[in-house]
Amino acid sequence: MKRRTTVISAIAAVALLGGGTATAVAVSGDDGGSGSSSATQQSSVRVKDDDGVSDNQEEINEAKGAKVSAEDAIAAALKHTPGTAVGADLDSDNGRLVWEVDVIGAGNKWQHVDVDPGNGKVLGSHTERDDDGDDSAARVAATLKDASTSAEDAAKAAAAKGTVTSVDADDDGSVKVWEVETTSADGTQHDWHVDFQSGAVSVDHASDDDGEDD
């Protein structure tokens, strides 16, 4: 959950390397939204995430608090905001748990949709600012259009490994995969790759804690 750094910027950068320019896309700004939006309601799920809670226990609390899976949260977000899902992240804000789903919607606009992990209701949405213009979203959408495995598919495939808490598209120029993070019952986080085409799940050996993923 905390690991999420919006790998979509890597997709856009790779797409532009041929022109000698690497471009990062702002899609995960909690305070960078602009354009149309809907009022955000409060999540029904409360979690204890104050300073007195260990990181491990916080991971356990968040994973257990999500009654709605990543797969279903993405489906709810896409029903509200049709388009291509590029990532979903389970996170807490002021003790409230929320699924944060990023979608490339109509007109290749970056959309951010918050989904209640307790009941699957959409809490709110807004259009994200794209510092590099709408063409960057189009490039990312084109990359994902060629994938046989969607964000929902990736979440479903990795669910057998634990509670999915994060799904992100990744394209480093040679390997096209979904990066998925799961949390086990004891709070241990594991990182996985789900192949864009085959949907095969494998250990993410490049992750900082790949030694735990054996």
N, CA and C atoms as a LAMMPS dump frame, in Angstrom:
ITEM: TIMESTEP
0
ITEM: NUMBER OF ATOMS
642
ITEM: BOX BOUNDS ff ff ff
-5.0000000000000000e+02 5.0000000000000000e+02
-5.0000000000000000e+02 5.0000000000000000e+02
-5.0000000000000000e+02 5.0000000000000000e+02
ITEM: ATOMS id mol type element x y z
1 1 1 N 0.817 -1.195 0
2 1 2 C 0 0 0
3 1 3 C 0.859 1.257 0
4 2 1 N 1.786 1.313 0.944
5 2 2 C 2.63 2.485 1.026
6 2 3 C 3.637 2.535 -0.119
7 3 1 N 3.834 1.363 -0.781
8 3 2 C 4.83 1.256 -1.827
9 3 3 C 4.423 1.959 -3.096
10 4 1 N 3.166 2.23 -3.262
11 4 2 C 2.668 2.711 -4.545
12 4 3 C 3.272 4.044 -4.929
13 5 1 N 3.983 4.104 -6.049
14 5 2 C 4.642 5.332 -6.496
15 5 3 C 4.248 5.697 -7.908
16 6 1 N 3.139 5.163 -8.346
17 6 2 C 2.595 5.462 -9.669
18 6 3 C 3.563 5.127 -10.78
19 7 1 N 3.648 3.838 -11.087
20 7 2 C 4.541 3.385 -12.148
21 7 3 C 4.039 3.781 -13.525
22 8 1 N 2.877 4.389 -13.586
23 8 2 C 2.378 4.845 -14.886
24 8 3 C 3.346 5.846 -15.504
25 9 1 N 4.054 6.611 -14.681
26 9 2 C 5.019 7.57 -15.211
27 9 3 C 6.077 6.865 -16.028
28 10 1 N 6.421 5.621 -15.648
29 10 2 C 7.414 4.859 -16.395
30 10 3 C 6.9 4.51 -17.778
31 11 1 N 5.608 4.194 -17.861
32 11 2 C 5.016 3.87 -19.164
33 11 3 C 5.131 5.058 -20.096
34 12 1 N 4.762 6.225 -19.599
35 12 2 C 4.812 7.428 -20.426
36 12 3 C 6.241 7.765 -20.813
37 13 1 N 7.181 7.556 -19.882
38 13 2 C 8.582 7.863 -20.159
39 13 3 C 9.119 6.97 -21.267
40 14 1 N 8.837 5.664 -21.155
41 14 2 C 9.313 4.728 -22.165
42 14 3 C 8.738 5.061 -23.523
43 15 1 N 7.468 5.471 -23.553
44 15 2 C 6.799 5.773 -24.815
45 15 3 C 7.453 6.936 -25.545
46 16 1 N 8.157 7.809 -24.785
47 16 2 C 8.729 8.996 -25.395
48 16 3 C 10.237 8.919 -25.598
49 17 1 N 10.869 7.808 -25.208
50 17 2 C 12.317 7.721 -25.298
51 17 3 C 12.813 7.88 -26.733
52 18 1 N 11.993 7.428 -27.669
53 18 2 C 12.396 7.549 -29.068
54 18 3 C 12.594 8.991 -29.479
55 19 1 N 11.925 9.91 -28.815
56 19 2 C 12.066 11.317 -29.142
57 19 3 C 13.076 12.019 -28.272
58 20 1 N 13.742 11.262 -27.395
59 20 2 C 14.774 11.848 -26.562
60 20 3 C 14.237 12.543 -25.335
61 21 1 N 12.985 12.344 -25.031
62 21 2 C 12.4 13.027 -23.881
63 21 3 C 11.667 12.023 -23.022
64 22 1 N 11.921 12.08 -21.726
65 22 2 C 11.206 11.221 -20.786
66 22 3 C 10.218 12.07 -20.013
67 23 1 N 8.969 11.676 -20.035
68 23 2 C 7.911 12.478 -19.432
69 23 3 C 7.242 11.734 -18.292
70 24 1 N 7.088 12.385 -17.168
71 24 2 C 6.373 11.791 -16.048
72 24 3 C 4.959 12.328 -16.015
73 25 1 N 4.044 11.497 -15.596
74 25 2 C 2.635 11.876 -15.567
75 25 3 C 2.161 11.958 -14.136
76 26 1 N 1.495 13.025 -13.793
77 26 2 C 0.955 13.155 -12.439
78 26 3 C -0.429 12.556 -12.407
79 27 1 N -0.549 11.376 -11.765
80 27 2 C -1.856 10.74 -11.703
81 27 3 C -2.285 10.405 -10.287
82 28 1 N -1.369 10.447 -9.338
83 28 2 C -1.74 10.002 -8.009
84 28 3 C -1.782 11.138 -7.007
85 29 1 N -1.859 12.356 -7.487
86 29 2 C -1.836 13.486 -6.568
87 29 3 C -3.089 13.555 -5.723
88 30 1 N -2.91 13.393 -4.409
89 30 2 C -4.056 13.478 -3.529
90 30 3 C -4.631 14.885 -3.493
91 31 1 N -3.752 15.863 -3.826
92 31 2 C -4.221 17.241 -3.8
93 31 3 C -4.01 17.914 -5.148
94 32 1 N -3.809 17.097 -6.188
95 32 2 C -3.516 17.703 -7.479
96 32 3 C -4.651 17.589 -8.462
97 33 1 N -5.807 17.204 -7.989
98 33 2 C -6.922 17.043 -8.897
99 33 3 C -7.434 18.368 -9.413
100 34 1 N -7.998 18.326 -10.593
101 34 2 C -8.599 19.525 -11.155
102 34 3 C -9.695 19.077 -12.102
103 35 1 N -10.476 20.022 -12.565
104 35 2 C -11.549 19.666 -13.487
105 35 3 C -12.762 19.184 -12.734
106 36 1 N -13.594 18.379 -13.414
107 36 2 C -14.847 17.933 -12.825
108 36 3 C -14.589 16.997 -11.657
109 37 1 N -15.503 16.997 -10.684
110 37 2 C -15.363 16.128 -9.529
111 37 3 C -16.723 15.913 -8.896
112 38 1 N -16.811 14.868 -8.09
113 38 2 C -18.017 14.625 -7.313
114 38 3 C -17.639 14.641 -5.846
115 39 1 N -18.54 15.073 -5.011
116 39 2 C -18.248 15.2 -3.593
117 39 3 C -17.837 13.85 -3.008
118 40 1 N -16.767 13.865 -2.214
119 40 2 C -16.277 12.642 -1.611
120 40 3 C -16.967 12.399 -0.276
121 41 1 N -17.573 11.225 -0.151
122 41 2 C -18.219 10.841 1.092
123 41 3 C -17.215 10.115 1.977
124 42 1 N -17.574 9.942 3.224
125 42 2 C -16.68 9.295 4.175
126 42 3 C -16.808 7.775 4.104
127 43 1 N -15.676 7.096 4.159
128 43 2 C -15.683 5.636 4.123
129 43 3 C -16.354 5.068 5.365
130 44 1 N -16.982 3.924 5.195
131 44 2 C -17.661 3.27 6.313
132 44 3 C -16.702 2.436 7.159
133 45 1 N -15.462 2.279 6.667
134 45 2 C -14.496 1.411 7.351
135 45 3 C -13.468 2.243 8.108
136 46 1 N -13.418 2.023 9.407
137 46 2 C -12.426 2.695 10.25
138 46 3 C -11.325 1.701 10.596
139 47 1 N -10.074 2.175 10.608
140 47 2 C -8.94 1.337 10.991
141 47 3 C -8.054 2.116 11.952
142 48 1 N -7.391 1.393 12.836
143 48 2 C -6.492 2.025 13.786
144 48 3 C -5.122 2.122 13.15
145 49 1 N -4.702 3.336 12.85
146 49 2 C -3.416 3.524 12.173
147 49 3 C -2.6 4.645 12.802
148 50 1 N -2.787 4.842 14.105
149 50 2 C -2.069 5.922 14.775
150 50 3 C -0.643 5.487 15.102
151 51 1 N 0.086 6.379 15.797
152 51 2 C 1.498 6.129 16.083
153 51 3 C 1.717 4.931 17
154 52 1 N 0.699 4.529 17.738
155 52 2 C 0.839 3.409 18.65
156 52 3 C 0.692 2.058 17.982
157 53 1 N 0.442 2.042 16.67
158 53 2 C 0.246 0.795 15.93
159 53 3 C 1.474 0.521 15.066
160 54 1 N 2.01 -0.692 15.147
161 54 2 C 3.172 -1.054 14.339
162 54 3 C 2.775 -1.129 12.872
163 55 1 N 3.776 -0.987 12.001
164 55 2 C 3.503 -1.069 10.566
165 55 3 C 2.886 -2.413 10.214
166 56 1 N 3.402 -3.475 10.847
167 56 2 C 2.892 -4.808 10.579
168 56 3 C 1.429 -4.927 10.966
169 57 1 N 1.073 -4.411 12.151
170 57 2 C -0.305 -4.476 12.596
171 57 3 C -1.2 -3.592 11.747
172 58 1 N -0.648 -2.483 11.279
173 58 2 C -1.428 -1.594 10.412
174 58 3 C -1.784 -2.305 9.111
175 59 1 N -0.816 -3.058 8.554
176 59 2 C -1.083 -3.811 7.333
177 59 3 C -2.18 -4.848 7.571
178 60 1 N -2.117 -5.519 8.73
179 60 2 C -3.128 -6.521 9.073
180 60 3 C -4.5 -5.867 9.195
181 61 1 N -4.555 -4.727 9.898
182 61 2 C -5.83 -4.037 10.108
183 61 3 C -6.455 -3.613 8.778
184 62 1 N -5.632 -3.092 7.883
185 62 2 C -6.156 -2.614 6.606
186 62 3 C -6.627 -3.772 5.734
187 63 1 N -5.825 -4.85 5.698
188 63 2 C -6.206 -6.009 4.878
189 63 3 C -7.499 -6.633 5.386
190 64 1 N -7.624 -6.745 6.702
191 64 2 C -8.831 -7.335 7.28
192 64 3 C -10.035 -6.401 7.155
193 65 1 N -9.77 -5.108 7.136
194 65 2 C -10.863 -4.14 7.073
195 65 3 C -11.546 -4.072 5.724
196 66 1 N -10.839 -4.527 4.693
197 66 2 C -11.402 -4.467 3.335
198 66 3 C -12.29 -5.67 3.075
199 67 1 N -13.584 -5.456 3.114
200 67 2 C -14.54 -6.514 2.789
201 67 3 C -14.762 -6.611 1.282
202 68 1 N -14.418 -5.537 0.59
203 68 2 C -14.539 -5.486 -0.864
204 68 3 C -13.154 -5.724 -1.459
205 69 1 N -13.029 -6.69 -2.346
206 69 2 C -11.738 -7.04 -2.933
207 69 3 C -11.271 -5.981 -3.931
208 70 1 N -10.001 -6.052 -4.272
209 70 2 C -9.454 -5.145 -5.28
210 70 3 C -10.197 -5.299 -6.593
211 71 1 N -10.46 -6.544 -6.957
212 71 2 C -11.186 -6.828 -8.203
213 71 3 C -12.546 -6.15 -8.21
214 72 1 N -13.283 -6.249 -7.103
215 72 2 C -14.62 -5.661 -7.049
216 72 3 C -14.566 -4.14 -6.946
217 73 1 N -13.538 -3.622 -6.288
218 73 2 C -13.388 -2.166 -6.195
219 73 3 C -13.129 -1.567 -7.574
220 74 1 N -12.289 -2.239 -8.362
221 74 2 C -12.017 -1.778 -9.722
222 74 3 C -13.283 -1.828 -10.568
223 75 1 N -14.056 -2.91 -10.412
224 75 2 C -15.303 -3.042 -11.163
225 75 3 C -16.269 -1.919 -10.806
226 76 1 N -16.348 -1.58 -9.521
227 76 2 C -17.235 -0.5 -9.079
228 76 3 C -16.791 0.839 -9.646
229 77 1 N -15.476 1.06 -9.657
230 77 2 C -14.937 2.314 -10.191
231 77 3 C -15.224 2.438 -11.679
232 78 1 N -15.079 1.335 -12.416
233 78 2 C -15.315 1.369 -13.859
234 78 3 C -16.799 1.51 -14.191
235 79 1 N -17.656 1.003 -13.321
236 79 2 C -19.095 1.182 -13.538
237 79 3 C -19.46 2.651 -13.373
238 80 1 N -18.809 3.306 -12.425
239 80 2 C -19.053 4.733 -12.176
240 80 3 C -18.378 5.602 -13.234
241 81 1 N -17.131 5.236 -13.569
242 81 2 C -16.329 5.999 -14.526
243 81 3 C -15.78 5.035 -15.577
244 82 1 N -16.509 4.817 -16.654
245 82 2 C -16.064 3.879 -17.684
246 82 3 C -14.71 4.278 -18.273
247 83 1 N -13.91 3.278 -18.57
248 83 2 C -12.593 3.531 -19.141
249 83 3 C -11.672 2.354 -18.911
250 84 1 N -10.386 2.638 -18.785
251 84 2 C -9.375 1.61 -18.551
252 84 3 C -8.757 1.818 -17.184
253 85 1 N -8.875 0.824 -16.31
254 85 2 C -8.28 0.924 -14.974
255 85 3 C -6.774 0.72 -15.086
256 86 1 N -6.015 1.608 -14.471
257 86 2 C -4.554 1.506 -14.522
258 86 3 C -3.952 1.211 -13.15
259 87 1 N -4.759 1.228 -12.108
260 87 2 C -4.232 0.908 -10.793
261 87 3 C -5.278 1.052 -9.71
262 88 1 N -5.044 0.345 -8.604
263 88 2 C -5.916 0.435 -7.43
264 88 3 C -5.057 0.259 -6.197
265 89 1 N -5.358 1.038 -5.162
266 89 2 C -4.548 0.991 -3.956
267 89 3 C -5.434 1.103 -2.726
268 90 1 N -5.236 0.202 -1.772
269 90 2 C -5.971 0.252 -0.51
270 90 3 C -5.169 1.085 0.472
271 91 1 N -5.759 2.168 0.935
272 91 2 C -5.01 3.068 1.808
273 91 3 C -5.93 3.671 2.855
274 92 1 N -5.333 4.145 3.936
275 92 2 C -6.118 4.773 4.998
276 92 3 C -5.77 6.242 5.101
277 93 1 N -6.77 7.036 5.397
278 93 2 C -6.598 8.473 5.556
279 93 3 C -7.405 8.904 6.76
280 94 1 N -6.696 9.39 7.777
281 94 2 C -7.353 9.81 9.007
282 94 3 C -8.213 8.696 9.611
283 95 1 N -7.681 7.474 9.539
284 95 2 C -8.377 6.358 10.159
285 95 3 C -9.499 5.772 9.331
286 96 1 N -9.681 6.252 8.105
287 96 2 C -10.723 5.73 7.218
288 96 3 C -10.069 5.008 6.055
289 97 1 N -10.538 3.786 5.774
290 97 2 C -9.952 2.965 4.73
291 97 3 C -10.669 3.209 3.406
292 98 1 N -9.902 3.335 2.333
293 98 2 C -10.466 3.647 1.018
294 98 3 C -9.704 2.896 -0.075
295 99 1 N -10.442 2.404 -1.066
296 99 2 C -9.833 1.93 -2.3
297 99 3 C -9.695 3.127 -3.225
298 100 1 N -8.474 3.422 -3.661
299 100 2 C -8.214 4.512 -4.585
300 100 3 C -7.92 3.904 -5.953
301 101 1 N -8.788 4.159 -6.912
302 101 2 C -8.673 3.54 -8.233
303 101 3 C -8.409 4.617 -9.282
304 102 1 N -7.39 4.399 -10.107
305 102 2 C -7.069 5.318 -11.195
306 102 3 C -7.576 4.751 -12.511
307 103 1 N -8.261 5.595 -13.267
308 103 2 C -8.891 5.173 -14.522
309 103 3 C -8.57 6.191 -15.613
310 104 1 N -8.303 5.726 -16.81
311 104 2 C -8.24 6.62 -17.968
312 104 3 C -9.626 6.591 -18.584
313 105 1 N -10.339 7.687 -18.437
314 105 2 C -11.726 7.74 -18.854
315 105 3 C -11.928 8.366 -20.219
316 106 1 N -13.145 8.835 -20.453
317 106 2 C -13.509 9.435 -21.735
318 106 3 C -12.589 10.604 -22.068
319 107 1 N -12.229 10.702 -23.333
320 107 2 C -11.358 11.781 -23.76
321 107 3 C -9.946 11.634 -23.265
322 108 1 N -9.566 10.409 -22.86
323 108 2 C -8.234 10.14 -22.325
324 108 3 C -7.887 11.068 -21.162
325 109 1 N -8.843 11.201 -20.248
326 109 2 C -8.641 11.992 -19.044
327 109 3 C -8.303 11.06 -17.876
328 110 1 N -7.322 11.473 -17.08
329 110 2 C -6.997 10.715 -15.871
330 110 3 C -8.098 10.93 -14.843
331 111 1 N -8.668 9.861 -14.349
332 111 2 C -9.741 9.946 -13.359
333 111 3 C -9.324 9.198 -12.086
334 112 1 N -9.679 9.764 -10.949
335 112 2 C -9.403 9.128 -9.657
336 112 3 C -10.744 8.847 -8.99
337 113 1 N -10.965 7.583 -8.635
338 113 2 C -12.244 7.18 -8.047
339 113 3 C -11.989 6.529 -6.685
340 114 1 N -12.674 7.003 -5.653
341 114 2 C -12.576 6.416 -4.318
342 114 3 C -13.748 5.471 -4.101
343 115 1 N -13.435 4.252 -3.653
344 115 2 C -14.459 3.227 -3.429
345 115 3 C -14.406 2.77 -1.978
346 116 1 N -15.579 2.657 -1.36
347 116 2 C -15.674 2.208 0.026
348 116 3 C -15.331 0.715 0.1
349 117 1 N -14.309 0.329 0.876
350 117 2 C -13.928 -1.08 0.968
351 117 3 C -14.858 -1.903 1.848
352 118 1 N -15.85 -1.233 2.438
353 118 2 C -16.806 -1.943 3.279
354 118 3 C -18.047 -2.379 2.53
355 119 1 N -18.472 -1.561 1.552
356 119 2 C -19.721 -1.874 0.849
357 119 3 C -19.63 -1.721 -0.671
358 120 1 N -18.494 -1.283 -1.184
359 120 2 C -18.316 -1.176 -2.63
360 120 3 C -18.916 0.057 -3.262
361 121 1 N -19.434 0.979 -2.462
362 121 2 C -20.015 2.194 -3.008
363 121 3 C -18.924 3.192 -3.398
364 122 1 N -19.165 3.923 -4.475
365 122 2 C -18.24 4.973 -4.891
366 122 3 C -18.424 6.18 -3.976
367 123 1 N -17.339 6.603 -3.351
368 123 2 C -17.396 7.711 -2.399
369 123 3 C -17.227 9.061 -3.079
370 124 1 N -16.586 9.062 -4.225
371 124 2 C -16.354 10.311 -4.935
372 124 3 C -15.353 10.096 -6.055
373 125 1 N -15.202 11.095 -6.909
374 125 2 C -14.25 10.991 -8.015
375 125 3 C -13.848 12.382 -8.462
376 126 1 N -12.703 12.452 -9.125
377 126 2 C -12.299 13.723 -9.715
378 126 3 C -11.332 13.472 -10.861
379 127 1 N -11.19 14.468 -11.703
380 127 2 C -10.256 14.409 -12.819
381 127 3 C -8.895 14.87 -12.339
382 128 1 N -7.87 14.063 -12.6
383 128 2 C -6.516 14.413 -12.191
384 128 3 C -5.875 15.365 -13.191
385 129 1 N -4.97 16.186 -12.703
386 129 2 C -4.205 17.058 -13.585
387 129 3 C -3.134 16.245 -14.294
388 130 1 N -3.045 16.374 -15.601
389 130 2 C -2.018 15.717 -16.401
390 130 3 C -1.067 16.802 -16.873
391 131 1 N 0.104 16.889 -16.241
392 131 2 C 1.037 17.969 -16.537
393 131 3 C 1.571 17.934 -17.959
394 132 1 N 1.423 16.798 -18.627
395 132 2 C 2.016 16.659 -19.958
396 132 3 C 0.984 16.591 -21.076
397 133 1 N -0.261 16.891 -20.737
398 133 2 C -1.279 16.89 -21.767
399 133 3 C -1.962 15.553 -21.9
400 134 1 N -3.092 15.548 -22.563
401 134 2 C -3.9 14.345 -22.689
402 134 3 C -3.234 13.251 -23.511
403 135 1 N -2.206 13.599 -24.31
404 135 2 C -1.578 12.588 -25.144
405 135 3 C -0.866 11.537 -24.307
406 136 1 N -0.393 11.891 -23.102
407 136 2 C 0.282 10.908 -22.258
408 136 3 C -0.695 9.833 -21.804
409 137 1 N -1.915 10.232 -21.459
410 137 2 C -2.941 9.257 -21.084
411 137 3 C -3.265 8.359 -22.265
412 138 1 N -3.267 8.923 -23.452
413 138 2 C -3.545 8.135 -24.652
414 138 3 C -2.47 7.089 -24.865
415 139 1 N -1.219 7.438 -24.596
416 139 2 C -0.122 6.486 -24.761
417 139 3 C -0.264 5.327 -23.777
418 140 1 N -0.604 5.662 -22.526
419 140 2 C -0.778 4.621 -21.516
420 140 3 C -1.955 3.723 -21.882
421 141 1 N -3.052 4.345 -22.322
422 141 2 C -4.233 3.575 -22.711
423 141 3 C -3.904 2.632 -23.862
424 142 1 N -3.087 3.101 -24.789
425 142 2 C -2.708 2.272 -25.934
426 142 3 C -1.875 1.075 -25.476
427 143 1 N -0.992 1.315 -24.502
428 143 2 C -0.177 0.227 -23.965
429 143 3 C -1.057 -0.842 -23.329
430 144 1 N -2.023 -0.407 -22.543
431 144 2 C -2.89 -1.356 -21.849
432 144 3 C -3.904 -2.005 -22.788
433 145 1 N -4.21 -1.338 -23.898
434 145 2 C -5.151 -1.904 -24.858
435 145 3 C -4.613 -3.198 -25.442
436 146 1 N -3.292 -3.292 -25.544
437 146 2 C -2.662 -4.489 -26.102
438 146 3 C -2.579 -5.623 -25.092
439 147 1 N -2.904 -5.338 -23.821
440 147 2 C -2.818 -6.362 -22.776
441 147 3 C -4.055 -7.251 -22.793
442 148 1 N -3.834 -8.541 -22.645
443 148 2 C -4.951 -9.482 -22.561
444 148 3 C -5.482 -9.583 -21.133
445 149 1 N -4.679 -9.132 -20.187
446 149 2 C -5.035 -9.192 -18.77
447 149 3 C -5.316 -7.787 -18.242
448 150 1 N -6.503 -7.568 -17.705
449 150 2 C -6.878 -6.26 -17.161
450 150 3 C -6.453 -6.148 -15.706
451 151 1 N -6.631 -4.965 -15.138
452 151 2 C -6.324 -4.771 -13.724
453 151 3 C -7.186 -5.689 -12.862
454 152 1 N -8.446 -5.853 -13.249
455 152 2 C -9.34 -6.767 -12.52
456 152 3 C -8.819 -8.197 -12.586
457 153 1 N -8.402 -8.607 -13.781
458 153 2 C -7.875 -9.952 -13.97
459 153 3 C -6.636 -10.184 -13.106
460 154 1 N -5.763 -9.178 -13.079
461 154 2 C -4.522 -9.29 -12.311
462 154 3 C -4.813 -9.427 -10.82
463 155 1 N -5.774 -8.647 -10.336
464 155 2 C -6.153 -8.711 -8.925
465 155 3 C -6.723 -10.082 -8.582
466 156 1 N -7.546 -10.597 -9.478
467 156 2 C -8.16 -11.91 -9.255
468 156 3 C -7.102 -13.009 -9.253
469 157 1 N -6.14 -12.906 -10.177
470 157 2 C -5.101 -13.927 -10.289
471 157 3 C -4.212 -13.96 -9.059
472 158 1 N -3.898 -12.783 -8.515
473 158 2 C -2.991 -12.708 -7.368
474 158 3 C -3.691 -12.951 -6.04
475 159 1 N -5.016 -12.961 -6.045
476 159 2 C -5.764 -13.122 -4.796
477 159 3 C -5.467 -14.447 -4.106
478 160 1 N -5.036 -15.434 -4.87
479 160 2 C -4.694 -16.729 -4.278
480 160 3 C -3.443 -16.635 -3.411
481 161 1 N -2.686 -15.552 -3.565
482 161 2 C -1.448 -15.374 -2.817
483 161 3 C -1.652 -14.635 -1.499
484 162 1 N -2.827 -14.044 -1.312
485 162 2 C -3.094 -13.262 -0.114
486 162 3 C -4.1 -12.174 -0.44
487 163 1 N -4.337 -11.287 0.512
488 163 2 C -5.255 -10.176 0.282
489 163 3 C -4.584 -9.121 -0.581
490 164 1 N -5.142 -8.88 -1.76
491 164 2 C -4.56 -7.893 -2.676
492 164 3 C -4.825 -6.49 -2.142
493 165 1 N -3.751 -5.713 -2.004
494 165 2 C -3.877 -4.35 -1.481
495 165 3 C -3.421 -3.298 -2.484
496 166 1 N -2.846 -3.732 -3.591
497 166 2 C -2.399 -2.772 -4.596
498 166 3 C -2.222 -3.459 -5.939
499 167 1 N -2.662 -2.78 -6.995
500 167 2 C -2.474 -3.258 -8.368
501 167 3 C -2.034 -2.063 -9.201
502 168 1 N -0.941 -2.211 -9.94
503 168 2 C -0.461 -1.116 -10.785
504 168 3 C 0.087 -1.645 -12.09
505 169 1 N -0.127 -0.9 -13.16
506 169 2 C 0.46 -1.252 -14.443
507 169 3 C 1.931 -0.883 -14.427
508 170 1 N 2.755 -1.734 -15.053
509 170 2 C 4.183 -1.455 -15.125
510 170 3 C 4.692 -1.823 -16.505
511 171 1 N 5.499 -0.953 -17.07
512 171 2 C 6.112 -1.225 -18.371
513 171 3 C 7.481 -0.568 -18.369
514 172 1 N 8.533 -1.377 -18.221
515 172 2 C 9.876 -0.804 -18.182
516 172 3 C 10.567 -0.854 -19.544
517 173 1 N 9.798 -1.158 -20.58
518 173 2 C 10.361 -1.187 -21.919
519 173 3 C 10.66 -2.58 -22.416
520 174 1 N 10.778 -3.54 -21.494
521 174 2 C 11.073 -4.912 -21.911
522 174 3 C 10.068 -5.906 -21.341
523 175 1 N 9.627 -5.659 -20.119
524 175 2 C 8.67 -6.55 -19.469
525 175 3 C 7.375 -5.791 -19.209
526 176 1 N 6.284 -6.344 -19.661
527 176 2 C 4.992 -5.714 -19.459
528 176 3 C 4.19 -6.553 -18.476
529 177 1 N 4.019 -6.009 -17.278
530 177 2 C 3.35 -6.754 -16.221
531 177 3 C 2.491 -5.826 -15.377
532 178 1 N 1.594 -6.439 -14.634
533 178 2 C 0.906 -5.751 -13.561
534 178 3 C 1.706 -6.012 -12.289
535 179 1 N 1.957 -4.981 -11.508
536 179 2 C 2.607 -5.153 -10.216
537 179 3 C 1.509 -5.245 -9.167
538 180 1 N 1.504 -6.338 -8.413
539 180 2 C 0.461 -6.572 -7.422
540 180 3 C 1.089 -6.798 -6.062
541 181 1 N 0.524 -6.178 -5.051
542 181 2 C 0.992 -6.357 -3.678
543 181 3 C -0.085 -7.069 -2.876
544 182 1 N 0.323 -8.078 -2.113
545 182 2 C -0.614 -8.793 -1.245
546 182 3 C -0.13 -8.731 0.192
547 183 1 N -1.067 -8.906 1.105
548 183 2 C -0.748 -8.961 2.535
549 183 3 C -1.245 -10.292 3.084
550 184 1 N -0.361 -11.007 3.765
551 184 2 C -0.727 -12.298 4.339
552 184 3 C -1.378 -12.094 5.704
553 185 1 N -1.847 -13.17 6.3
554 185 2 C -2.563 -13.087 7.569
555 185 3 C -1.714 -12.507 8.689
556 186 1 N -0.389 -12.68 8.605
557 186 2 C 0.488 -12.17 9.66
558 186 3 C 0.996 -10.761 9.361
559 187 1 N 0.473 -10.151 8.293
560 187 2 C 0.838 -8.781 7.956
561 187 3 C 2.015 -8.652 7.009
562 188 1 N 2.599 -9.764 6.599
563 188 2 C 3.733 -9.727 5.676
564 188 3 C 3.271 -9.349 4.277
565 189 1 N 3.981 -8.413 3.674
566 189 2 C 3.646 -7.984 2.323
567 189 3 C 4.476 -8.759 1.303
568 190 1 N 3.844 -9.101 0.2
569 190 2 C 4.523 -9.805 -0.884
570 190 3 C 4.226 -9.081 -2.192
571 191 1 N 5.202 -9.07 -3.071
572 191 2 C 5.063 -8.386 -4.357
573 191 3 C 5.116 -9.397 -5.497
574 192 1 N 4.199 -9.223 -6.438
575 192 2 C 4.049 -10.176 -7.534
576 192 3 C 3.969 -9.456 -8.876
577 193 1 N 4.295 -10.185 -9.918
578 193 2 C 4.086 -9.732 -11.284
579 193 3 C 3.004 -10.595 -11.915
580 194 1 N 2.078 -9.96 -12.606
581 194 2 C 1.067 -10.685 -13.376
582 194 3 C 1.25 -10.268 -14.829
583 195 1 N 1.565 -11.233 -15.668
584 195 2 C 1.89 -10.953 -17.059
585 195 3 C 0.704 -10.343 -17.799
586 196 1 N 0.989 -9.293 -18.577
587 196 2 C -0.045 -8.609 -19.344
588 196 3 C -0.8 -9.564 -20.264
589 197 1 N -0.09 -10.505 -20.85
590 197 2 C -0.703 -11.356 -21.863
591 197 3 C -1.225 -12.677 -21.298
592 198 1 N -0.387 -13.404 -20.582
593 198 2 C -0.768 -14.742 -20.115
594 198 3 C -1.532 -14.737 -18.799
595 199 1 N -1.357 -13.681 -18.008
596 199 2 C -1.992 -13.642 -16.692
597 199 3 C -1.26 -14.479 -15.664
598 200 1 N -0.087 -14.989 -16.02
599 200 2 C 0.701 -15.812 -15.1
600 200 3 C 1.233 -14.956 -13.951
601 201 1 N 1.207 -15.527 -12.748
602 201 2 C 1.679 -14.828 -11.55
603 201 3 C 3.071 -15.315 -11.184
604 202 1 N 3.996 -14.38 -10.961
605 202 2 C 5.355 -14.736 -10.562
606 202 3 C 5.842 -13.767 -9.501
607 203 1 N 6.885 -14.172 -8.778
608 203 2 C 7.442 -13.32 -7.735
609 203 3 C 8.12 -12.105 -8.357
610 204 1 N 7.929 -10.952 -7.753
611 204 2 C 8.607 -9.738 -8.194
612 204 3 C 9.985 -9.721 -7.54
613 205 1 N 10.991 -10.218 -8.231
614 205 2 C 12.335 -10.309 -7.68
615 205 3 C 13.003 -8.956 -7.52
616 206 1 N 12.457 -7.949 -8.172
617 206 2 C 13.066 -6.616 -8.1
618 206 3 C 12.611 -5.838 -6.879
619 207 1 N 11.621 -6.327 -6.157
620 207 2 C 11.114 -5.613 -4.996
621 207 3 C 12.12 -5.638 -3.868
622 208 1 N 12.029 -4.655 -3.01
623 208 2 C 13.001 -4.514 -1.918
624 208 3 C 12.949 -5.689 -0.949
625 209 1 N 11.766 -6.286 -0.801
626 209 2 C 11.617 -7.359 0.169
627 209 3 C 11.366 -8.696 -0.52
628 210 1 N 12.032 -8.885 -1.703
629 210 2 C 11.766 -10.101 -2.447
630 210 3 C 12.207 -11.359 -1.726
631 211 1 N 13.057 -11.202 -0.739
632 211 2 C 13.479 -12.363 0.012
633 211 3 C 12.365 -12.981 0.807
634 212 1 N 11.286 -12.239 1.051
635 212 2 C 10.157 -12.756 1.799
636 212 3 C 9.168 -13.483 0.904
637 213 1 N 9.363 -13.371 -0.393
638 213 2 C 8.37 -13.874 -1.323
639 213 3 C 8.635 -15.289 -1.803
640 214 1 N 9.51 -16.003 -1.137
641 214 2 C 9.838 -17.358 -1.563
642 214 3 C 8.688 -18.3 -1.357
